[in-house]
Amino acid sequence: MSKWSFSKDIAISVILFLSISFLSFAGPGEDYKKKLDTQNSTRETTENVSSFSKVKSDLPSDSSVSAEKQRDERISAALSASQVGKKEEQILLLLDHKLSLWNKKEGRYIKFKEWQCGYGRNGLKAAELRKEGDGTTPKGAFPISFAFGFAEKENTKLPYRQIKKNSVWSDEKGSYNQWVESNRYVSGEQLWNYKICYEKALAIGFNQDPVVYGRGSAIFLHIKAPDTWESSGCVTVEKSSMEELLTLVNEKVSIMILQNEEEIKAY
């Protein structure tokens, strides 16, 4: 064999080796491409199923919707059977940190809307056990007496009073738990000083009939303070909620402030 022929054989072998190596490492080939397409399709399907499952989990389950509906039906029946419910046309119901409006239609109460709310920093207390300044919100059922605020008038069906510089909710014995207009100093809630909370408010008829000195005064449903939901005894809501409430309630409305729905039957 000549030297040239031997070199030629070696060159051919090297070319064949490099070709095989290139096919192994440089190109996926048709079979590999099909396998890759299958894997991508499987991954997309898995991701779609996962996304659908997440959306589905964010939706309320049938059982939770059913439980809420059953609860509303129980509350509706209890309000309709209560003494307060029979004489009123609307009920504002405070349970936990939710305030809901119930309208009576053909003798049965139907929930219209619900809002987030706050109350006394020391919780709720039976009305007859409450003391002035104890930081609790009285439990019970009370009429909404009137609306008040700084505007000259409001879009509401309730009687309305405008706060003036000498407007005071008195805690003095002779005028305890009453709105007073006086040019002399009167001890009590100086309404003019509460530009945010009393911009729009409802007077709750707690400790009014009869008035018991020292049991508590100036219990309102008013706009929450900017930094807290808590109060010294009042019920608090967002400003937008108060604006809405003023347009929705009428003169035959009471508020029930309770810890649980079973207490409705007591009123």
C-alpha positions in Angstrom: 0.0 0.0 0.0 1.4 3.4 -0.9 1.8 6.2 1.6 -0.8 8.3 -0.3 -3.4 5.5 -0.1 -2.9 5.0 3.6 -3.3 8.8 4.2 -6.5 8.8 2.1 -8.0 5.9 4.3 -7.1 7.8 7.4 -8.7 11.0 6.1 -11.9 9.1 5.2 -12.1 7.6 8.7 -11.6 11.0 10.3 -14.4 12.5 8.2 -16.8 9.6 9.0 -16.1 10.0 12.8 -16.6 13.8 12.7 -19.9 13.4 10.8 -21.3 10.9 13.3 -20.2 13.1 16.2 -21.9 16.1 14.7 -25.2 14.3 14.3 -25.0 13.2 17.9 -24.3 16.6 19.4 -25.1 19.3 16.9 -28.6 18.4 15.6 -31.7 17.3 17.4 -33.1 15.4 14.4 -36.7 14.9 13.5 -37.4 12.4 16.3 -36.0 14.7 18.9 -38.1 17.6 17.6 -41.3 15.5 17.8 -40.4 14.6 21.4 -39.7 18.2 22.3 -43.0 19.3 20.8 -44.9 16.7 22.9 -43.1 17.8 26.1 -44.0 21.5 25.4 -47.7 20.6 24.7 -47.8 18.6 28.0 -46.3 21.4 29.9 -48.8 24.0 28.5 -51.7 21.7 29.3 -50.4 21.3 32.9 -50.0 25.1 33.2 -53.5 25.7 31.9 -55.0 23.2 34.3 -53.0 24.8 37.2 -54.2 28.3 36.2 -57.8 27.1 36.0 -57.6 25.4 39.4 -56.3 28.7 40.9 -59.1 30.7 39.4 -61.6 28.1 40.6 -60.1 28.1 44.1 -60.5 31.9 44.3 -64.2 31.7 43.6 -66.6 31.0 46.6 -67.5 27.4 46.8 -71.1 26.3 46.5 -71.0 25.2 50.2 -69.9 28.6 51.4 -72.5 30.4 49.3 -75.1 28.0 50.6 -74.0 28.5 54.2 -74.2 32.3 53.8 -77.6 32.1 52.2 -78.9 29.9 55.1 -77.5 32.3 57.6 -79.2 35.2 55.9 -82.5 33.3 55.9 -82.2 32.6 59.7 -81.5 36.3 60.4 -84.3 37.4 58.2 -86.7 35.1 60.1 -85.4 36.3 63.5 -85.7 40.0 62.5 -89.2 39.5 61.2 -90.3 37.8 64.4 -88.7 40.3 66.7 -90.6 43.0 68.5 -88.3 45.7 67.0 -88.6 44.2 63.6 -92.4 44.3 63.7 -92.6 48.0 64.5 -89.8 49.2 62.1 -89.4 49.2 58.4 -85.6 48.9 58.4 -83.0 47.4 60.7 -79.3 48.1 60.8 -77.7 45.0 62.2 -74.2 45.0 63.7 -72.7 41.5 64.1 -69.0 41.3 64.7 -67.4 43.9 62.4 -70.2 43.9 59.8 -73.0 46.4 59.6 -75.9 45.3 57.4 -79.1 47.1 56.3 -82.3 45.0 56.2 -85.4 46.3 54.5 -88.9 45.0 55.3 -90.9 43.8 52.3 -94.3 42.2 52.8 -93.6 41.5 56.4 -90.2 39.9 55.9 -86.7 41.4 56.2 -84.4 41.2 53.2 -80.7 42.1 53.4 -79.9 45.1 51.2 -76.2 45.7 51.8 -73.3 45.2 54.2 -70.4 47.3 55.3 -67.3 47.0 57.4 -67.6 48.7 60.8 -65.8 49.2 64.1 -67.0 49.9 67.6 -65.7 50.6 71.2 -62.1 49.8 71.9 -63.2 47.7 74.9 -65.8 45.7 72.9 -69.5 45.4 73.5 -71.3 45.5 76.8 -74.9 45.0 77.9 -76.6 48.5 77.8 -77.7 48.4 81.5 -74.2 47.6 82.7 -72.4 50.3 80.7 -70.8 53.3 82.4 -69.8 56.7 81.0 -66.2 56.5 79.6 -65.7 52.8 79.8 -64.9 52.5 76.1 -67.6 50.0 75.3 -70.4 50.0 72.8 -73.8 49.2 74.3 -75.5 46.0 73.2 -79.1 46.1 72.4 -81.7 47.6 70.0 -82.0 51.3 69.7 -83.8 53.7 67.4 -81.9 56.0 65.1 -83.0 59.4 66.3 -81.7 61.7 63.6 -78.8 62.5 61.3 -76.4 65.4 61.9 -73.2 66.9 60.5 -71.5 70.1 59.4 -73.3 70.6 56.1 -76.3 72.9 56.1 -78.4 70.0 54.8 -78.0 66.3 53.7 -79.6 64.0 51.2 -81.5 61.9 53.7 -85.1 61.1 54.8 -84.1 61.3 58.4 -84.5 64.5 60.5 -81.3 66.4 60.2 -79.4 68.9 62.5 -76.4 71.0 61.6 -73.5 71.3 64.0 -72.7 74.8 65.1 -69.8 76.2 67.1 -71.8 76.0 70.3 -73.3 72.5 69.7 -72.6 70.1 72.6 -73.8 66.6 73.5 -74.1 67.2 77.2 -72.8 65.0 80.0 -74.0 67.4 82.7 -76.7 66.1 85.1 -79.4 68.6 84.2 -79.1 67.9 80.4 -77.4 64.5 80.4 -77.2 62.8 77.0 -78.9 65.6 75.1 -77.9 67.9 72.3 -77.5 71.4 73.7 -76.9 74.8 72.0 -75.5 77.2 74.5 -73.4 80.3 74.6 -72.0 79.3 78.0 -69.6 76.3 78.4 -71.4 73.0 78.7 -69.5 69.8 79.7 -69.7 67.0 77.2 -68.9 66.2 73.6 -68.0 69.5 71.8 -69.3 68.4 68.4 -67.6 71.3 66.5 -64.2 69.8 67.4 -64.7 66.6 65.4 -64.5 67.7 61.8 -63.7 64.3 60.4 -65.8 61.9 62.5 -68.9 64.0 62.8 -68.9 65.4 59.2 -71.8 63.0 58.7 -73.3 60.9 61.5 -76.4 59.3 62.9 -77.5 59.7 66.5 -78.2 56.3 68.2 -81.0 56.5 70.8 -79.1 54.8 73.6 -80.0 55.8 77.2 -82.8 58.0 76.1 -86.0 56.6 77.5 -85.5 56.9 80.3 -82.2 58.7 80.6 -79.9 57.2 83.4 -77.2 59.6 84.5 -73.7 58.1 84.2 -74.8 55.2 82.0 -73.3 56.7 78.9 -73.9 59.5 76.4 -73.1 60.6 72.9 -73.4 57.2 71.2 -73.4 57.7 67.5 -72.9 55.9 64.1 -70.2 58.1 62.6 -67.2 58.2 60.2 -64.1 56.3 61.4 -61.0 58.1 62.5 -58.2 58.1 59.9 -55.9 55.8 61.9 -58.3 53.3 63.6 -61.7 51.5 63.5 -62.0 51.7 67.3 -64.0 54.4 69.2 -64.9 55.4 72.8 -68.2 53.6 72.3 -69.7 54.6 69.0 -70.1 52.5 65.8 -67.7 53.6 63.0 -67.8 53.2 59.2 -65.9 54.5 56.2 -66.9 57.9 54.9 -68.2 56.4 51.7 -70.4 53.9 53.7 -71.9 56.8 55.8 -72.6 58.8 52.6 -74.5 55.7 51.3 -76.3 55.0 54.5 -77.7 58.5 54.8 -79.5 58.1 51.4 -80.8 54.6 52.2 -82.3 54.8 55.7 -85.7 56.3 56.6 -87.4 57.5 59.8 -88.6 54.0 60.8 -85.2 52.5 61.4 -83.5 51.0 64.4 -80.0 49.6 65.0 -79.3 46.2 66.7 -75.8 45.9 68.2 -75.2 42.3 69.0 -72.5 39.7 69.4 -74.3 36.8 67.6 -77.5 36.2 65.6 -79.1 34.2 68.4 -79.5 37.4 70.4 -81.9 38.9 67.9 -84.9 37.1 69.4 -84.4 39.0 72.7 -85.5 42.2 71.0 
